[in-house]
């Protein structure tokens, strides 16, 4: 996500720590695999996309990985689908 930040010149630098924390939380939750809380994952993805729209491609790319995609529940798939359509 750090690579996406410079391209987002309209985003205040003060939001960078917020995004980094949300990315950390997303990694931790996704690492739980099938035990991950689907709504938590979906909300974190949406929060990151709202703050850093340039990250959408990276996020959707991560969830196309077959191992990670198996852990995605209905809410996560819905959010990812909406983000893909709105790109």
N, C-alpha and C positions, 0 to 999 in steps of 0.2 A: 504494500500500500504506500510505502514511502516513495516509491518510484512514481506513483500517480499524483502525489501531492503537488509537485512543481507545476504540473500542467493545469492545475486548478487555481489560477491566480485570483479568482474572485472569492476564494475561501479564506477566511481569517486564519492566520497561523495558530491562533489560540485554540482552534478546533482540532489541530493535529493530535494533541495528547488524548482527546476524546476518541478519535478514530482509532488510534493505536490501542487504547484500552478495549474498545469494542472488538477489534480484530483479535486481540489476545483472548477475550472471552469466547469469541466464535471458534478459535482454534481449540480451546479447552473443551468446549461443548461438543464440537465435531469429533474430537479424539475419543469420545465415549462410544462412538459407533452407533449401533442400534439402540443403545441406552440413552442417547442424547435426547434432550427435551426438544421436540419438534418446534413448538411455539417459540421457545427461547432462540433457537437457531434462526427461525424465520424473522423474528423481531430484530435480531442483531444484524442480519443481512440487510433488512430494510433501513435500519438506522445508519449503517455504513453507506449505503447507496444514497440516502438523503443528504448526508454531509459531503460525500465524495463521489459524485456521479461517474467520474472517470474510473472508479474501481469496479463498476458493474461487470465489465468484460472479464476482469480477473476473477471475480467471485463466481460468475456463472461458469467460467472455465474450470474452476476448482471442483464444482459440483457435477461436472460431466465425467469426472474420474469415476470408474465403476465402483471402486471400494467406497468412496465418499458418497456417491449417489445412492447406494443401498441404505445408508443411514438417514437419507432425507425422507421426511414424512410428508403428509398432504399439505400442511401449512408451508413448509419450506419449498416444496415443488410449486405451489401456487405463487409465492413471492418471486421465485426464480423465473417462472413463466411470464409473470407481469413485467419484471425487469427486462427480460429479453425482448418482449413486444415493444416496450417503450424506448428502446435504444435508438 
